[in-house]
Amino acid sequence: MKTIAFVIPWFGFDIPGGAEMELKGLVSHLHDAGVKVEILTTCVKEFTSSWSVNHYKQKAYVENGITVRRFKVKKQKTDLFNTVNKKLMSNDKLTPEEEKIFTDENVNSPNLYKYIAKHKEDYDLFVFIPYMFGTTYHGIQQCIDRAVMIPCFHDESYIYMDRFKEADCANGYVLDGFPRTIPQAEVAGMIFHARPEMELASKVYDLSNVDARELGEGVYTDYEYDAERFREKYNIDSPFILYAGRKDIGKNIYTLIYYFEEYKKTHHFDDLKLVLIGGGKVNIPARIKEHVYDLGYVPMQDKYDAYAAATVMCQPSKFESFSLVVMESWICETPVLVHNQCNVTKYFASDANGGFYFDNYREFEAEIEYLLSHPEECKQMGENGRKYVLDKFAWNVIVDKYTKYFQDVIDRRKK
């Protein structure tokens, strides 16, 4: 097997974020297993930085034994992009011209695309993650037959853009010089984190010529956790709901805060608390401030101890393609409470028998009451979740799945 290149808009072994952390773990474990891997990325610092600023120098270097190649980005017409992106975030339909603005004024690196086109014979595969950025959209066009996507699809407006899904030409992919559809442009493969993500993609795209498989995402499973250590350090003796992750509207955190506030209104003598860990700011209503611990970023060990100490970990987000916090909670033997409108986390909770899902306050209230009053059943759900992760997503399992898949795709392409 030749080298496999992983293409991502921004990368760093210390950058937080879902796709970035996933890729860091994946390439590190594949490298340790003897697979030749490289990272192809831009000089942009991270997602929240300006997509026009080359924070890093354009160069190739080795970090943690892995070659990282950085390429300069072109200047973005930010106002144009933001106008179009705002429409997408409001679920408004874009015109073809606006869709072209979205892909052209996204994060883009012509130097990266030239490198892929010039050196594609040096690599067996190019793996693009995630789907909605210019580096994926334009990069794939340089190596269609060697391209694999880890799209990280959510049921959101971006996935329904015509520029990503319609075939307008005889060969299914050329329009105004660009592929009109990633799947019908016959990429070599697609990797999905969960069955609902794959089912969503199958509804939107034609995957008949794509080697599409549900492989999951790797989870670290060998860390220690101590519930009492967390309680003593943060002086929390009461049972509590844990929220772990970025605190912003996109993660639907205010639904959790509102539901917790409603719960405390009718459960005056219930000592239940809400503990928040992770970055971002959130407004806590005055009437429940004494019951909410907003700890911000905590050391990694404290995070695992918090999972273990919690009665339940609540993931209220409606848009997840995997949800690492669900898996981490289960590894620490704590059940989860997820939103009914997130098909992925709902699927995991049901498939693992490791928690509940809610669609409204009454369901949330009933499930919290059940977990508090049935400690043995609560404990069993946490144990079920741990076994589920160990069986499906431990790194040794994931590395075996991915290496076999990559070899299958390579063999299929060479036939």
N, C-alpha and C positions, 0 to 999 in steps of 0.2 A: 504494500500500500504506500503510495506517495503521500506527500503532506496534505493535510486537510486544513483549509483556511477558514477562519470564522470572521465574518464581516459584521461590524456593529458601529453605530454612529460615533460613540464615545466609549472609552474603556480605560480602566485603571484598576489595579488590584486592591485599591482602597476606596473605590467609588461605591456608595450605596445605591440601591435601586434594584428593582426586580430582575430585569433582563441582564443588567450588568453583573449582579451577584450570581445569577444562574450561570452565565457564561464563564465567569471566573472559576467557579467550582467545576464546571464541566471540562474546560480545557486543562485545568490542573490535574484532574483525576485521569483524563485520557493520556496526558503526558506521562504521568506516573505509571500508567499501564503499558507504556511503550509506543503509543500512537504518536506520529509526527504531526504536530499542530502549530499553527501560526495565528496571530491576530492581525487583521487588517482593519484599521480604524482611522479616524480623522484627528486633527490637532485640537479639536474642541475639548474643553476641560470636562464638561458633564452636561446633562440634560438641562439644568437650570441656568447654564451659562449662555452667553450670546452665541448663536450658531454661525456668526460671521467672524468671530475672533479666534485666531490660531494661538491658543494658549501654549501649546507645545511646539517644538521644532519638528519640521518634517524630516524624519529619519527612521532608520531601523535599529533596534537594540534588543538585547536579551534581558528578560526579567523573570526570575524564578525558573530559569531554564527554558523559557518560551520566547520565541521571536515575536516582537511587536513591531509592526510597520505603520507609521503615522503619515497621513497625507493632508496637505493644506485644504481648507474649505474655501469655496468662492463666497463673495459677499452676498448676503441675503437681503432681498427687498422686504424688510421686516414688516412694514405697514401693510403691504399687499398681502403677505402671508397671514398676518394676524386678522385681517378683515375676513379672509376666506375661512380661516380656522374657526373664527367666532361663529360663523354660519353653521359650520359642521357641528360645533359643540352645542348649538341650539337645535340640531337635527333638521336644519334647512337643506333642501336639495340644491346642489351646486350645478351651475351650467358647465358645459365642456371647457369653456375658457377658464372658469374658476378652478376646475379640477387641475388644469394644466398649471395654473399659478401655484396650487398646493404642492405639486410634485417638483416644479422647477425652483420654487422659492423655499423649499424645505432645506434641511441640512444636506449639502451636496459637495462632493469633491471630485472634480474632473480628473485630477491626478490619480485618485484611487481607481476610477473607472478605466483610465488608460493603462494602469498597472495590471489590472485584472485581464484586460484584453490582450496585453502583450505577453503575459506570463501564465495564461491559463493552462498551458500544457505542462507546467511544472507542478500542478496540483491535481489531485484526483477529484476533489470536491471543494466547492465554496459554500459555506453554511451561513445564511443571512438571518439575523435576528435584530429587532422584531420587524413586523411587516410594514408599518406606516411611515417609514422615514425614507428620504431620498436615497440614502446609501443602499437600501434594499431595492427600491423601485428601479433605479438606474443601474445599480451594480449587477443585478440579475441579467440585464440585457447583454452584458459582455460575456456571459458564460452559461447560457440557458441550459445546455445539456449536462453541465456539471453543477448546477445550482440546487441546493437544498434549503428549504425555509424552516425556521422555528418561528412561526408567525406571532405567537402570543395573542391570538384573536380574542376579542371580547364582542359581545353583541352591542355594537356602538356604530355611530354614523359612518365612521371611516371605512369600515369593512364593506359598506354598500356603495361606495363610490364606483361609478361606471368605469373610470380609468383603471380600476383594479379588477373589474369582473366581466366586462363585455368584450366579446370577440367581434370585431367589425370588418375583418379582412379574411381572405381565403385561407391563409395559413394560421389565422387566429391570433396574430400578435402584432402586426405592424400598422400603426396609424400615426400620422404626423411624426414619423421617425421613432416612435416609442411603442413598446409592447402595450397592448390595450388590456391585457389580462395576464396576471402572473401564472395561474394554473394552466390556462389554455395555451400559454406560451411554452408549455411542456417542460417546466422545471423537473429536475430528476426526482425530487421528493419533498415531502412535508412531514414534519415531526410535531405531534400535538401532545400537550401535557395531560389531557383528560378526555374521556369519551364525549362529553357535551361540547367541548371545543371542536372536536373533529366532526361531530354531527352538524354544528353550526356552519362550519366551512363547507360541508357537503351540500347544504341547502343553498348556499350563496354561489359557490363555484362548481365548475365541472372538474372533478378530480379523477375522472376515468383513466387518464393517462399518467397519473402521478402516483408514485409509491408513497402513499400516505399511511402513517402508523401512529398509534397512541403509545408513546414511550415513557411519558412522565418526566419528572425533574428530580435531580439528586437532592438528598437531604442528609445532613450530618446527623449521625445517630449515636455517637460515642461520647457525648458530653455528660457531665454529672449535673445533678440538680438536687437542691435541698430546700424544701418548703419552709422549715423552721428558720433557716439562715436568713431567708428573705424577710420573714415576719419580724425577726429580732432587729435586723438592720434598719428597717423602715418603720418599725413600731406599729405594725398593723396586726391586730389580734382577731379582727372580725372576718367573716366570710366575705369574699369579694368577687366581682366580675372583672376580668382583665381585658383591656384593649391593648394590643401591641401593633405598632406600625406608625406610618405617617398620619398625622392628625390634620386632615383637610376634608373639604366638602366632597371631593371625588371618592373618598373612602366611606362616605355616608355616616361619618362619625356623629353628626348631630342627631340622627335618628336614634342612635344608642343613648345619647345624653338625654334626649327628650323622653324616651321610654323609661330610663332610669329615674328621671324626675317624676314621671307619672307613678311609677312603682312606689317611690318613697311617700307620695301623697296618701296612699291607701294602706301602707304597711309601716305605720309610725313606730311600731315596737320592733321592727325587723332591723337588725344591725348591719345589713348588707351594705358594702361599700363598692365603689367603682374606682379601679386603678388604671391609669393611662400611662403607657410608656412609649417613647418614640418622639421624633422631631415634629415641629410645627406647633402653632398656637391654636387654642380653642377657647371659646367663651363658655364659662361654667355659670349657670344660673345661680343667683345668690342663695336661694332657698336650699340648694343641695351642696354648696361648696364644702361644708363640713364633712360631707360623706364622699368627696371625690379627692383622690390623690393623683395629681398630675406630676409625674416624676421626670418627664422629659427623657432625654437619652440616659440610659443606665449602662453600666459595664455589662459585657456579654454574659458573664456568669450570673449577674443579678437578673438578667432577662430570663434565663433558664430556671432560676430559682422562683421567679415570679409565676411562670407557667405552672410549676409544681404546686405553688401555694394557693393558686386560684381555685375557686369552686368550678368556674367555667371560663373559657376564653371566648369572647364574642368577636366575630368578624362580620360587621354589618354591611360590608361592601357588596354592591350589586354587580361589579365588573371585575372578575378575576379569571385568569386562565390557569391558575394553579393554587396559589395562596400558601406561601411558605410558613406563615404564622400558624395556620391550621396544623400543618405537619409537625412543627416544633412543639406546639401544645400537646399533641398526641404522644410525641416521644417522651414528654415529661408526664405522661399518664393523666392528662386533664382533658375532659370532654370539651366540645365546641358548640357554639350557638351561632348559626349563620343565616344569611338572608335567603328567603325562599326564591327571590328573583335572580339570584346568582346560580345559574344552572350547574356550574362547576363545583362550588363549595357545597351546594345542596346534594349533588351526586356523591361527593366524597363522604359527607356526613352519613348519608343513607347506606352507601356501599360498605363503609367500615363499621356501621352501627356504633359510631363514636360521638354522637351528639344529636342535636335537634336543629330544625330550621323554622323561622317565623316569617309571617307576612304582614302582621299587624301587632298592635300593642297587646291585645288580649292573648294572642298566642305566645308572645314574649313573656308576659306575666305568668301564664300557666306553666311554661317550661322552666322558668326560674324557680317558681314555687316547688315544682316536682324535683328539681335537682337538689334544692336545699333540704327537702323532706325525705329524700331517698338516697342517702349517702352510699349505700352498697351498690345500687344501680348506677349511680354517678361514677363510682370507682371502676365498675366493670366497663362502662363506656370508654373511660380513659385508657384502660388496658387493651380494649379492642382496637382503639386508635393506634396505640403503640405497635401492636402486632401488624396492623395494616401497613404502616410506614416501613417497618423492617422488611416485610415481605415484598413490597412493591417499589420503594423509593430509596432504600439504602444505596450508598454510592457504588458498592460492588455490583449490585443488581443493575443499576443504571449504566455503568461502564460496559457491562456485558451486552445489554440491549443495544446501546449506541454503536459499539464496534461491529456487532453483527449486522446491524442495519446499514451502516456505511459500506461494509463490504458487499452486502446484497445490492445496494444501489450502484456501486462501482461495477460489479459483475454484470448487472442488467444493462448498464450503459455500454459496456464493451461488446455485448452480443450483436 
